[in-house]
Amino acid sequence: MRHKKDEIELSDIEKEISILLAAIQSIKSMVNREVLMFSNDFNSMEIKPNTLSSSTLFSILLVDFISPPNNTFSKARSYLDALSQICQNPNFNHNNTLPALRNAVEEFDSWLSHEAHFENIWLPSINKELNLSMKREDLIYICGNISKHNQLRLDRVVGRILKILQKEEPNLKTAETFPVINDFYEWFHTDIFHYHLTKICEHLNNIIWGIQAYLMPEFNRSYTVKEAMSKKSGIEVYEYQYPKNVISTLGQFYYWELMNEIRAKPYINRFQTSKYLQGRY
């Protein structure tokens, strides 16, 4: 006898809820004071990792954010792409609150797609100095995966590095590229990624505030204080009124968690990156 496959079935609105919740939680895991050190000037911000381990963790979490989510929840190439799809067909745009999120997603996507040029990159492992070019997204993907995996699990990363190097050295082979991993990481994570860290955080923080603005009317509609229970217990007891198409157990769980995130608000106020940390690479 054949058993029915155990599948997760979510409505479109439940899938949107799951992506919005995952995006908020992902960004909060990166942009916070346990991982990062913030300067005091929110009009000219500079952000540094608290420790070397914090830098590594941030890089790993960021590469997850620009990687595909599970197909059950979205058939997108990254969480950023999934957010872009939500902006094209939103379920909660009650009072035209979408523009802040749409602008934040588009601006970060444009920033990631920028082709950056790097001159005089010395790679001692192959005894060559090269001028390299790559999208910022490639830089983040490569550095995040080097942070995450040991060298024997970096074949796809080596493939990306090889394509970048072959623009200058067409005859370079895969076997010659594995030794370049450490050189690449030293240049592009330790130096250039840290230069971009503040701007990356600004983009991520703008996204989370965009989600906050987008969902506030839904939160205000849904959030209900249970007066009798609150009076009896001495603390505010509340519940959320689910949208009509949020009917699955998992969808309702994600909705409750999402509304609690909106209730809690983002960790970090809006800020602008220092002009000294923009314009290069």
Summary of the structure (lengths in Angstrom):
residues: 281
radius of gyration: 21.8
end to end distance: 60.2
largest distance: 76.7
contacts: 826
relative contact order: 0.17
helix: 57%
strand: 11%
